[in-house]
Amino acid sequence: MKDILTIVIFLVTFGSAFSQQEDDKHPLLADRFIIGAGWYFPARDVKLGIEGSVDLEEQEEIDFDETLGLEKGENTFNFNFMWRFSKSKLWSVRGESFKVGATRNVTLDEEIEWEDVIYPVGGEAKVSYEIGLYRIFFGRAISTGQKHELGGGLGIHGLNVKASVEGNAIIDGQSAGFERSDVSAFLPLPNIGFWYFWAPTDRWAFSASVDWFDVKIDNISGGLWNVSPGVTFQIIRNLGVNVNYQFLKFNADINKDSFKGSFDLKFSGPSIRVIGNF
């Protein structure tokens, strides 16, 4: 009986100490799996230039949001995750994705030149675009503690860009009737990045991350910025809520069979996510 009582006291004491240690550390710093899903509310600035017979440097980019008469803001579903996959929890992989797009029938206020096809002022056209962002990032914690984590690593932002214009067109100065012009490209942009977590209590945690790169690979040159400060409140042990502000900027010049042109994309705005952690 005495031995059993000793074992019970040991287990209770050890369990209490372990629970206290885990409770004192915010789950954002302690847990292996963190999954977030919610809504991103970005202001958009979407510009595409498609090369035709004119030189690319002189090709005027099309402001799609202005052409479509869209408001600059859009609500879009956002998903992200983090997995500390090593035994030490120092190594991690992260991912994120969201998609924006629009389609609208418009009366053109200005001429659109798409490759060698011209859609004239006053003409009716159906204009659309769709942009998907996919981010994967591998990193390692550089400095860790009871209330902080600093890390860095390498990643890839994958941009899936699709756009089209259809309507009555002019080719070589002659009316060509109904024409549809569309392009699509998947652009991988590698990047370096850093993150920092600071959790003053087991409920509140503040975070900041930045990704950057400027690269030229074969027939693609481009750059990106991805900056995201935020705050997380832990509601219960395995459930929290995150609010952050995210600024993303991408630019590229592309010379591929499927896409010859350039684009400049900017997204900036707040997001709110429900966070599950375990």
C-alpha positions as CSV (number, residue, x, y, z in Angstrom):
1,M,0.0,0.0,0.0
2,K,2.9,2.3,0.9
3,D,4.5,1.6,-2.5
4,I,1.3,2.4,-4.3
5,L,0.8,5.6,-2.4
6,T,4.4,6.6,-3.2
7,I,3.9,6.0,-6.9
8,V,0.6,8.0,-6.9
9,I,2.3,10.9,-5.2
10,F,5.2,10.8,-7.7
11,L,2.8,10.7,-10.7
12,V,0.7,13.5,-9.4
13,T,3.8,15.7,-8.6
14,F,5.4,15.0,-11.9
15,G,2.2,15.5,-13.8
16,S,1.6,18.8,-12.1
17,A,5.1,20.0,-12.8
18,F,4.7,19.0,-16.5
19,S,1.3,20.6,-16.8
20,Q,2.6,23.8,-15.2
21,Q,5.6,23.9,-17.6
22,E,3.3,23.4,-20.7
23,D,0.7,25.8,-19.3
24,D,3.3,28.5,-18.9
25,K,4.3,28.3,-22.5
26,H,2.0,29.5,-25.3
27,P,0.9,26.7,-27.6
28,L,2.3,28.7,-30.6
29,L,5.7,28.0,-29.1
30,A,5.2,24.5,-27.7
31,D,2.9,22.5,-30.1
32,R,4.0,20.5,-33.1
33,F,0.9,21.2,-35.3
34,I,-0.7,24.6,-35.8
35,I,-3.5,24.9,-38.4
36,G,-5.4,28.1,-39.2
37,A,-8.4,28.8,-41.5
38,G,-10.3,32.1,-41.9
39,W,-10.7,35.1,-44.1
40,Y,-8.3,37.5,-45.7
41,F,-9.5,41.0,-46.6
42,P,-6.9,42.4,-49.1
43,A,-6.9,45.6,-51.0
44,R,-5.8,44.5,-54.5
45,D,-3.8,46.1,-57.3
46,V,-3.6,43.7,-60.2
47,K,-1.7,44.7,-63.4
48,L,-0.7,42.5,-66.3
49,G,1.1,43.3,-69.5
50,I,1.0,40.9,-72.5
51,E,3.7,41.1,-75.1
52,G,2.7,41.4,-78.7
53,S,4.5,43.0,-81.7
54,V,5.6,45.9,-79.5
55,D,8.6,45.8,-77.2
56,L,7.8,44.5,-73.7
57,E,9.4,47.5,-72.1
58,E,7.0,49.7,-73.9
59,Q,4.0,47.5,-73.4
60,E,1.5,49.2,-71.1
61,E,0.2,47.0,-68.3
62,I,-3.5,46.5,-67.9
63,D,-5.0,47.5,-64.6
64,F,-7.6,44.7,-64.3
65,D,-9.4,46.0,-61.2
66,E,-9.8,49.5,-62.8
67,T,-10.8,47.9,-66.2
68,L,-13.4,45.8,-64.4
69,G,-14.6,48.7,-62.3
70,L,-14.0,46.6,-59.1
71,E,-13.7,47.9,-55.6
72,K,-10.1,47.4,-54.4
73,G,-11.1,45.1,-51.6
74,E,-12.1,41.4,-51.7
75,N,-12.8,38.8,-49.0
76,T,-11.1,35.5,-49.7
77,F,-10.6,32.2,-47.8
78,N,-7.2,31.8,-46.3
79,F,-5.5,28.6,-45.0
80,N,-2.2,28.1,-43.3
81,F,-0.3,25.6,-41.2
82,M,2.9,24.9,-39.4
83,W,4.4,21.5,-38.5
84,R,7.4,21.2,-36.2
85,F,8.5,17.8,-37.7
86,S,11.8,17.2,-35.9
87,K,12.1,15.6,-32.5
88,S,13.7,18.7,-31.1
89,K,10.9,20.9,-32.6
90,L,13.6,23.1,-34.0
91,W,12.8,22.3,-37.7
92,S,9.5,23.1,-39.2
93,V,7.6,23.3,-42.5
94,R,4.9,25.9,-43.1
95,G,2.3,26.5,-45.8
96,E,-0.3,29.0,-46.9
97,S,-2.8,29.5,-49.7
98,F,-5.4,31.9,-50.9
99,K,-7.1,32.8,-54.2
100,V,-8.6,36.0,-55.7
101,G,-10.3,36.6,-59.0
102,A,-13.1,38.4,-60.8
103,T,-15.1,38.2,-64.1
104,R,-17.2,40.9,-65.5
105,N,-18.8,42.2,-68.8
106,V,-17.7,45.8,-69.3
107,T,-17.8,48.6,-71.8
108,L,-14.1,49.5,-72.4
109,D,-13.2,53.1,-71.4
110,E,-9.7,52.6,-72.9
111,E,-8.1,50.4,-75.5
112,I,-6.7,47.0,-74.5
113,E,-3.9,45.6,-76.5
114,W,-3.4,41.9,-75.8
115,E,-0.6,40.4,-77.8
116,D,-1.4,41.5,-81.3
117,V,-5.2,41.8,-80.7
118,I,-6.8,45.2,-79.9
119,Y,-10.1,45.6,-78.1
120,P,-11.2,49.1,-78.9
121,V,-12.7,51.9,-76.7
122,G,-16.4,51.6,-76.4
123,G,-16.5,47.9,-77.2
124,E,-18.2,45.3,-75.1
125,A,-15.8,42.8,-73.6
126,K,-15.7,40.0,-71.0
127,V,-12.7,40.4,-68.8
128,S,-11.5,38.0,-66.1
129,Y,-8.6,37.1,-64.0
130,E,-7.7,34.5,-61.3
131,I,-4.7,34.5,-59.1
132,G,-3.8,31.7,-56.7
133,L,-1.0,31.9,-54.1
134,Y,0.7,28.9,-52.7
135,R,3.5,29.2,-50.1
136,I,5.7,26.5,-48.7
137,F,8.6,27.3,-46.3
138,F,11.2,25.2,-44.5
139,G,12.9,26.7,-41.5
140,R,14.8,26.2,-38.3
141,A,14.5,28.0,-35.0
142,I,17.7,29.9,-34.3
143,S,16.8,31.0,-30.7
144,T,14.1,29.6,-28.4
145,G,13.0,30.2,-24.9
146,Q,10.0,30.0,-22.6
147,K,8.5,33.2,-24.2
148,H,10.1,33.6,-27.6
149,E,11.3,31.9,-30.8
150,L,13.4,33.4,-33.6
151,G,13.8,31.4,-36.8
152,G,14.7,31.6,-40.5
153,G,14.7,29.5,-43.6
154,L,14.0,29.1,-47.3
155,G,10.8,28.8,-49.2
156,I,8.9,29.1,-52.5
157,H,5.9,31.2,-53.4
158,G,4.0,29.7,-56.2
159,L,1.8,32.0,-58.2
160,N,-0.8,30.6,-60.6
161,V,-2.0,33.5,-62.9
162,K,-4.8,33.2,-65.4
163,A,-6.4,36.1,-67.3
164,S,-8.6,36.5,-70.4
165,V,-10.3,39.1,-72.6
166,E,-13.0,38.3,-75.1
167,G,-15.1,40.5,-77.4
168,N,-15.1,42.2,-80.8
169,A,-11.5,42.8,-81.7
170,I,-9.2,44.5,-84.3
171,I,-6.2,42.7,-85.7
172,D,-3.7,44.5,-88.1
173,G,-6.1,47.5,-88.3
174,Q,-9.0,45.3,-89.5
175,S,-12.1,44.2,-87.7
176,A,-11.7,40.6,-86.7
177,G,-15.1,39.9,-85.1
178,F,-15.3,38.0,-81.9
179,E,-11.9,37.0,-80.4
180,R,-10.8,35.5,-77.1
181,S,-7.3,36.0,-75.8
182,D,-6.1,34.3,-72.7
183,V,-2.9,33.4,-70.9
184,S,-1.9,31.3,-67.9
185,A,1.4,30.8,-66.1
186,F,2.6,29.2,-62.9
187,L,5.5,31.1,-61.5
188,P,7.7,29.7,-58.7
189,L,9.5,32.5,-56.8
190,P,12.1,31.2,-54.2
191,N,12.7,33.3,-51.1
192,I,14.5,33.6,-47.8
193,G,12.5,34.4,-44.7
194,F,12.6,35.0,-41.0
195,W,9.9,34.8,-38.2
196,Y,9.7,35.8,-34.6
197,F,7.2,34.8,-31.9
198,W,6.9,36.5,-28.5
199,A,4.4,35.2,-25.9
200,P,4.4,37.2,-22.7
201,T,1.6,35.0,-21.3
202,D,0.2,31.5,-22.0
203,R,-2.8,33.3,-23.6
204,W,-1.3,36.0,-25.8
205,A,1.3,35.7,-28.5
206,F,2.7,38.3,-30.9
207,S,4.3,37.3,-34.2
208,A,6.0,38.8,-37.2
209,S,7.4,37.3,-40.4
210,V,9.1,38.5,-43.6
211,D,9.9,36.8,-46.9
212,W,11.9,38.5,-49.6
213,F,13.7,37.7,-52.8
214,D,14.8,39.2,-56.1
215,V,15.8,36.6,-58.7
216,K,16.4,35.9,-62.4
217,I,16.0,32.2,-63.5
218,D,16.3,31.4,-67.2
219,N,13.3,33.1,-68.8
220,I,11.8,34.5,-65.6
221,S,12.9,37.4,-63.5
222,G,11.0,38.7,-60.5
223,G,10.8,39.7,-56.9
224,L,8.6,39.5,-53.9
225,W,7.9,40.9,-50.4
226,N,5.7,39.2,-47.9
227,V,5.4,40.9,-44.5
228,S,3.0,39.8,-41.8
229,P,2.7,41.0,-38.2
230,G,0.0,39.6,-36.0
231,V,-1.4,38.6,-32.6
232,T,-2.9,35.3,-31.4
233,F,-5.2,34.8,-28.4
234,Q,-5.5,31.3,-27.0
235,I,-9.2,30.7,-26.1
236,I,-8.7,27.2,-24.7
237,R,-5.8,24.7,-24.8
238,N,-6.3,23.6,-28.4
239,L,-8.2,26.5,-29.9
240,G,-7.2,30.1,-30.5
241,V,-7.9,33.1,-32.8
242,N,-5.4,35.0,-34.8
243,V,-5.6,38.5,-36.3
244,N,-2.8,39.9,-38.5
245,Y,-2.0,42.3,-41.3
246,Q,-0.4,40.9,-44.4
247,F,1.3,42.8,-47.2
248,L,2.3,40.9,-50.4
249,K,4.0,42.4,-53.4
250,F,5.0,40.4,-56.5
251,N,6.5,41.6,-59.8
252,A,7.9,39.5,-62.7
253,D,8.9,39.6,-66.4
254,I,8.2,36.3,-68.1
255,N,9.2,35.0,-71.5
256,K,7.6,31.6,-71.9
257,D,5.5,30.1,-74.6
258,S,2.4,30.2,-72.4
259,F,3.0,33.7,-71.1
260,K,5.1,36.5,-72.5
261,G,4.7,39.6,-70.5
262,S,4.9,41.1,-67.1
263,F,2.8,41.5,-64.0
264,D,2.7,43.6,-60.8
265,L,0.5,42.4,-58.0
266,K,-0.1,43.9,-54.6
267,F,-2.3,42.6,-51.8
268,S,-2.5,44.3,-48.4
269,G,-5.0,44.0,-45.6
270,P,-6.1,42.3,-42.3
271,S,-7.0,38.6,-41.9
272,I,-8.7,36.7,-39.1
273,R,-8.3,33.0,-38.5
274,V,-9.4,30.3,-36.1
275,I,-6.3,28.4,-34.9
276,G,-6.2,24.7,-34.0
277,N,-3.1,23.4,-32.2
278,F,-2.0,20.1,-30.9
